[in-house]
């Protein structure tokens, strides 16, 4: 059987045996009394190290506690774990700064719950929730027990077993890790070796290709040198032949030059001889214009006969002693007047 107190508290349901002392106290009070009281729904709170706990207290009768002076006090040190007054948080112990919070959402219903975060074994002990306002003063005590699960192992063999198991598990994990790491490194190394082998094969192929190209290049160089030698030899032979031809042409040119010079000399002599003969003939040419043969033949209509008539006229005029001689003249008469 459970009874629910009048205030709206989330966990204020208590068995009737727990409520019996409070019912007796209420019965002893005078009828109509409005004396302030603080009730702790749970007198003992347990928690493990590192957890958050809530110490719960409730005003009875229920009333708004926003304007009340609320103090949570640690019995062992008599210090303020949390101090609230008129909507403000006041001084508190150094070790609880930043770790406590008065849950203000429930103040309007008379709830005085205090949250402590990250409890430790030093937080174990009794805590007093004290309230003071215009109606009087009241308080309630809540015990907090913080336990460390690891400190409860009392048997040495269990400790040794736990250590051995931990060592074995750690060794297994390390062994598996090292094996996997070694396997991964082996796989990676195999991949690298295969890649190196592929690169070596590729390099070997490239080296063979380079050797083949070097041999081809050497053959081309030899062919080029041979062709250059042949071309140089042929060019030298052609130059020698051309030089011989030029020498011959130069010799022929010299001979021709000498012949021309000889001909020029003969021509000069002939010209001088002709000039002499011309002067002689000019002196002997008398009555040329009166020649009847020259008159009969025009130099335009028949120049050859005209010239022949003139020549015969000269001969007859100059050499009357040779009237019937054709072509007789000074050039055809010897030293004694006989024809040559």
C-alpha positions in Angstrom: 0.0 0.0 0.0 1.4 3.4 -1.0 0.3 6.9 -0.1 0.9 10.0 -2.3 1.6 13.3 -0.5 -0.3 16.3 -1.5 2.5 18.1 -3.4 3.3 17.3 -7.0 6.6 15.5 -6.5 7.9 13.0 -9.2 9.0 10.4 -6.7 7.1 11.2 -3.5 5.1 8.0 -3.3 6.0 6.2 0.0 4.8 3.1 1.7 2.5 3.6 4.6 5.0 2.2 7.1 7.4 5.1 6.2 4.6 7.6 6.5 3.5 6.4 9.9 5.9 8.6 12.0 4.8 11.7 9.9 1.2 10.8 10.5 1.8 10.5 14.2 3.5 13.9 14.2 0.6 15.5 12.4 -1.8 14.0 14.9 0.1 15.5 17.8 0.0 18.9 16.3 -2.8 21.2 17.3 -5.7 21.4 14.9 -5.4 24.3 12.5 -1.7 24.7 13.1 0.3 25.8 9.9 3.8 24.9 11.3 6.4 24.6 8.5 7.9 21.2 7.9 10.4 19.6 5.5 10.0 16.0 4.4 12.6 13.8 2.7 10.9 11.3 0.5 14.1 9.1 0.4 16.2 9.2 3.5 19.1 7.3 1.8 20.4 7.8 -1.7 23.1 5.6 -3.2 25.2 6.2 -6.3 28.5 5.1 -7.9 31.5 7.3 -8.4 31.1 9.6 -11.4 27.3 9.6 -11.5 24.9 12.5 -11.0 22.5 12.3 -8.0 19.5 14.3 -6.9 18.9 14.8 -3.1 15.1 15.4 -2.7 13.2 17.3 -0.1 9.6 18.7 0.1 7.8 21.4 2.0 4.8 20.3 4.0 2.3 21.6 3.6 3.1 22.4 0.0 3.8 26.1 -0.7 5.8 28.2 -3.1 9.5 28.3 -2.1 10.8 30.9 -4.5 11.1 33.5 -1.8 12.5 31.1 0.9 16.0 30.8 2.2 17.1 27.3 1.2 20.4 25.8 2.5 21.9 22.4 1.8 24.5 21.7 4.5 27.0 18.9 4.8 27.0 17.5 8.3 30.7 16.4 8.3 32.0 19.9 7.6 29.0 22.0 8.4 29.6 23.9 5.2 27.2 25.1 2.6 26.9 22.7 -0.3 24.3 25.1 -1.9 22.7 28.3 -0.6 19.7 29.8 -2.3 17.9 33.0 -1.2 15.3 35.2 -3.0 16.1 33.8 -6.5 19.9 33.9 -6.2 22.6 31.3 -5.5 25.0 32.5 -2.8 28.3 31.2 -1.3 29.1 27.5 -1.1 32.0 25.2 -0.4 34.9 25.3 -2.8 34.8 21.6 -3.7 31.1 22.0 -4.7 31.4 25.0 -7.0 30.1 24.2 -10.4 28.8 20.8 -9.3 25.5 21.7 -7.6 22.2 23.0 -9.0 18.9 23.7 -7.2 16.1 22.5 -9.4 14.1 25.7 -9.6 11.3 24.2 -11.8 9.9 22.6 -8.7 10.2 25.5 -6.3 6.6 26.7 -7.0 5.4 23.2 -5.8 7.6 23.3 -2.7 10.2 20.9 -4.1 13.8 21.6 -2.8 15.7 19.1 -4.8 19.4 19.5 -5.2 21.5 17.9 -8.0 25.2 17.0 -7.5 27.2 16.1 -10.6 30.1 13.7 -10.8 30.0 12.5 -7.2 33.0 10.9 -5.5 33.5 8.9 -2.4 34.3 12.1 -0.5 30.7 13.2 -1.1 29.4 10.4 1.0 27.7 11.5 4.2 24.6 13.2 5.6 23.1 16.3 4.1 20.6 18.7 5.8 18.0 20.5 3.8 17.1 23.6 5.9 14.3 26.1 4.9 13.6 29.4 6.6 10.8 31.9 5.8 8.3 34.0 7.6 6.5 31.0 9.0 9.5 29.6 10.7 12.4 27.2 10.2 12.5 23.5 9.3 15.0 20.9 8.0 15.4 17.3 7.0 18.3 14.9 6.7 19.3 12.9 3.6 22.1 10.3 3.6 24.2 10.0 0.5 26.3 6.8 0.0 28.8 6.9 -2.9 30.5 3.6 -3.7 33.4 2.7 -6.0 32.7 -0.7 -7.7 36.4 -1.4 -8.2 37.2 -0.9 -4.5 34.6 -3.5 -3.4 36.9 -6.4 -4.7 38.2 -7.8 -1.4 39.5 -11.3 -2.5 43.1 -11.2 -3.7 42.6 -14.2 -6.0 39.9 -12.2 -7.8 42.3 -9.3 -8.2 45.0 -11.7 -9.5 42.5 -13.4 -11.8 41.3 -10.0 -13.1 44.9 -8.9 -13.7 45.7 -12.2 -15.4 42.6 -12.0 -17.6 43.4 -8.4 -18.4 47.0 -9.3 -19.3 45.8 -12.3 -21.4 43.2 -10.2 -23.2 45.7 -7.4 -23.7 48.3 -9.9 -25.0 45.8 -11.4 -27.4 44.7 -8.1 -28.6 48.3 -6.9 -29.1 49.1 -10.2 -30.8 46.2 -9.9 -33.1 47.0 -6.3 -33.8 50.7 -7.1 -34.5 49.7 -10.1 -36.7 47.3 -8.0 -38.7 49.9 -5.3 -39.0 52.5 -7.7 -40.1 50.1 -9.3 -42.6 49.2 -5.9 -43.9 52.9 -5.0 -44.2 53.6 -8.3 -45.8 50.8 -7.7 -48.3 52.0 -4.2 -48.9 55.6 -5.4 -49.3 54.5 -8.1 -51.8 52.6 -5.5 -53.8 55.8 -3.3 -53.7 57.9 -6.3 -54.8 55.5 -7.1 -57.6 55.6 -3.4 -58.7 59.4 -3.5 -58.6 59.5 -6.6 -60.7 57.1 -5.0 -63.2 59.3 -1.9 -63.2 62.4 -4.1 -63.7 60.8 -5.9 -66.6 59.8 -2.6 -68.1 63.3 -1.2 -67.6 64.8 -4.4 -69.2 62.5 -3.9 -72.2 63.5 -0.3 -72.4 67.2 -1.2 -72.2 66.8 -3.7 -75.0 65.0 -1.2 -77.1 67.8 1.4 -76.4 70.4 -1.2 -77.4 68.6 -2.0 -80.6 68.3 1.7 -81.4 72.0 2.3 -80.5 72.9 -0.5 -82.9 70.7 1.0 -85.6 72.2 4.4 -84.9 75.7 3.0 -85.2 74.8 1.3 -88.5 73.4 4.6 -89.8 76.6 6.4 -88.7 78.7 3.9 -90.5 76.6 4.2 -93.6 76.8 8.0 -93.4 80.6 7.9 -92.9 81.0 5.5 -95.9 78.8 7.7 -98.1 80.7 10.8 -96.9 84.0 9.0 -97.9 82.6 8.0 -101.3 81.2 11.5 -101.9 84.5 13.1 -100.9 86.4 10.7 -103.1 84.1 11.3 -106.0 84.2 15.0 -105.4 88.0 15.0 -105.3 88.1 12.9 -108.6 85.7 15.4 -110.2 87.7 18.3 -109.0 90.9 16.8 -110.4 89.2 16.1 -113.7 87.7 19.6 -113.8 91.1 21.0 -113.0 92.7 19.0 -115.8 90.0 20.3 -118.2 90.6 23.8 -117.0 94.3 23.4 -117.5 93.8 22.1 -121.0 91.3 25.0 -121.7 93.9 27.4 -120.4 96.6 25.9 -122.6 94.2 26.0 -125.6 93.3 29.6 -124.8 97.0 30.5 -124.7 97.6 28.8 -128.0 94.6 30.5 -129.5 95.7 33.8 -128.1 99.1 33.3 -129.7 97.4 32.4 -133.0 95.2 35.5 -132.8 98.2 37.6 -132.0 100.0 36.1 -135.1 96.9 36.7 -137.2 96.6 40.2 -135.9 100.3 40.7 -136.9 99.7 39.3 -140.3 96.6 41.4 -140.6 98.4 44.5 -139.7 101.1 43.7 -142.3 98.4 43.0 -144.9 96.7 46.2 -144.0 99.9 48.2 -144.4 100.5 46.4 -147.7 97.0 47.2 -148.9 97.4 50.8 -147.9 100.6 50.9 -150.0 98.9 49.3 -153.0 95.9 51.5 -152.6 98.1 54.6 -152.7 99.8 53.2 -155.8 96.6 52.3 -157.5 95.1 55.7 -156.6 98.0 57.4 -158.1 97.6 55.4 -161.3 93.9 55.6 -161.5 93.3 58.3 -164.2 90.2 58.7 -166.2 88.3 56.2 -164.1 85.1 58.0 -164.5 85.5 58.2 -168.3 85.9 54.4 -168.8 83.4 53.2 -171.4 83.2 49.8 -169.8 82.3 51.4 -166.5 79.7 53.4 -168.2 78.1 50.4 -169.8 77.8 48.5 -166.5 76.0 50.2 -163.6 77.4 49.4 -160.1 73.8 48.8 -159.0 72.5 46.6 -161.8 75.6 44.5 -162.3 78.4 45.4 -159.8 80.7 42.4 -160.7 80.9 43.4 -164.4 81.2 47.0 -163.4 84.2 46.2 -161.2 85.8 43.9 -163.8 85.5 46.7 -166.4 87.1 49.1 -164.1 90.0 46.7 -163.4 90.7 46.1 -167.1 90.6 49.8 -167.8 93.2 50.3 -165.1 95.4 47.6 -166.5 95.2 48.9 -170.1 95.8 52.4 -169.0 98.7 51.6 -166.7 100.2 48.6 -168.5 99.7 49.0 -172.2 102.4 46.5 -172.9 100.1 43.7 -171.6 96.8 44.4 -173.4 95.5 40.8 -173.4 96.6 39.8 -169.9 93.6 39.3 -167.5 94.4 40.2 -163.9 97.8 41.7 -164.8 98.8 44.6 -162.6 101.3 45.7 -160.2 100.4 42.8 -157.8 100.9 40.2 -160.6 104.1 41.5 -162.2 107.5 40.2 -161.3 110.6 42.2 -160.9 111.3 42.1 -164.7 107.7 42.8 -165.8 106.7 39.2 -166.4 103.5 37.9 -165.0 103.9 35.8 -161.8 
